[in-house]
Amino acid sequence: MPRVDNDIKLDFKDVLIRPKRSTLKTRADASRFRLSHGRQHDGTNHNVNLQRSFLFRNSGQEYTGIPVMAANMDTVGTFDMAKALGKHSMFTCIHKHYPVEEWREFAGQNKDILQYIAASSGTGQGDLSKLCAILEAVPDIRYICVDVANGYSEHFVEFVREVRKKFPQHTIMAGNVVTGEMVEELVLSGADIIKVGIGPGSVCTTRKKTGVGYPQLSAVIECADAAHGLGGHIISDGGCTCPGDVAKAFGAGADFVMCGGMLAGHTESGGEIVEKNGRKMKLFYGMSSATAMKKHAGGVAEYRASEGKTVEIEYRGDVEVTIQDILGGLRSTCTYVGAGKLKELSRRTTFIRVTQQLNEIFTPFTKEH
Ligand code: 5GP
């Protein structure tokens, strides 16, 4: 007989973060908590410290930065995106389709940014040899992102073990999964940071095509608990539609938050701008959408078991504006709950279940977001 888990599982849209009384009066007041290098990396004048430092369990490597990251999609995780995010000590998982030669060129011109990027790999034929070629061409890359649709297969776990054996000192991100037992298995197999999320993505159709998935907020809460118990870390991957969702993911215990759609459609996102009815548009698509498959000629087929979709979104200009929106929102969240730094956010978060997020009365008349 099929089992039904009657516990309610929550998504970002089901909760809000309760504000908390604190001794911090203003954002400026929080400045005394700021690490001395906070402002220098961040380049802004706000004072809540969004930098985090981690020591990774299996690689033994250390990280310091703002743990918001660009997804390894070819319309998001580009070299240009890495340059823009790197200025803020934010992270980019570079998509797996750049030729080794372009990697060499990028690395030669952008040596300081390399600490904030990962090279991505699937588990398909040729993926591992390409990854090896990239890491050989650019030895300063310290992160590897192994990404498959279904992180539950034995083949995937074996692949992670193999990568760990080949690269004992690289920090390995691996996913995607949504349950604690699989997080533990991957951490014990050599991964440092587990990617969490099945089905929440803006251009993902897994839930529709397969009926499989897990509400993202609950997935993050449960997976963070499992990972942290073993000294591992997690990335909340997918489902963030606004800065408030990014804050909720951190509040739920995510160490990193990965964004696709929120960073798509910008100058740095790759692809052409096309003009339609006087509006500038850009194409954004899932990495297993028909568009991606066509573009990469069969090289993507095994990336996601289920199809992704293709959308045309309005061109949003330089990503810098969106970065400020995300970081500004996060700082404000911290201030509302009395967290002087991002590290304290999850400790100070109480989620309240809600039936409504926004007052939509003027939505049809909105001129800017
Ligand atoms: P977003 O931030 O746009 O909501 O989600 C981004 C995430 O969606 C990516 O990091 C990746 O995990 C997932 N994703 C990207 N392309 C596809 C796809 O074609 N199919 C599925 N199922 N997921 C995708």
Residues whose N, C-alpha, C, O or C-beta is under 5 A from the ligand:
A	BS01	5GP	A71 P200 G201 S202 V203 C204 T205 T206 D237 G238 G239 C240 M258 C259 G260 G261 M262 G286 M287 S288 S289 R304 S306 E307 G308
